[in-house]
């Protein structure tokens, strides 16, 4: 087998590299799924944790919600 030390390896030029990247993105785009919960995208971008499609609430997130639901008469 001949060793090709003088031949171009990789993309070659910047233009060729961009063309390859573009073609890869086009190929990947065919397998992408449509977002079926666009109202949750803002939560995902904000860093909210989800597990199996359900929002994960930690104890420090639940405690303020419970206190807000307690009637004023019961708290006094």
C-alpha positions, -999 to 999 in steps of 0.1 A, spaced: 0 0 0 14 34 -10 17 61 17 3 94 4 22 120 23 19 147 -3 -19 143 -8 -44 165 9 -60 150 41 -92 162 56 -115 188 39 -88 204 18 -99 240 17 -122 260 39 -148 262 11 -148 224 8 -151 220 45 -181 243 47 -197 224 18 -192 191 36 -206 205 69 -236 219 50 -243 185 33 -240 168 67 -266 192 83 -290 186 53 -287 149 58 -293 151 96 -322 174 91 -342 147 74 -342 127 107 -351 155 130 -384 154 148 -408 183 151 -411 198 185 -445 187 198 -444 208 229 -433 243 219 -446 258 251 -419 238 270 -390 251 248 -386 282 270 -384 260 301 -357 238 285 -337 268 275 -340 282 311 -324 250 324 -355 232 339 -348 195 344 -371 170 327 -372 132 332 -393 109 310 -411 140 296 -422 152 331 -408 183 349 -386 173 379 -393 194 409 -367 195 437 -376 200 473 -365 237 472 -388 243 443 -418 225 459 -417 242 493 -426 277 481 -455 263 460 -469 245 491 -467 276 513 -486 297 487 -515 272 487 -520 274 525 -550 296 535 -542 326 557 -567 314 585 -549 280 587 -515 295 589 -524 318 618 
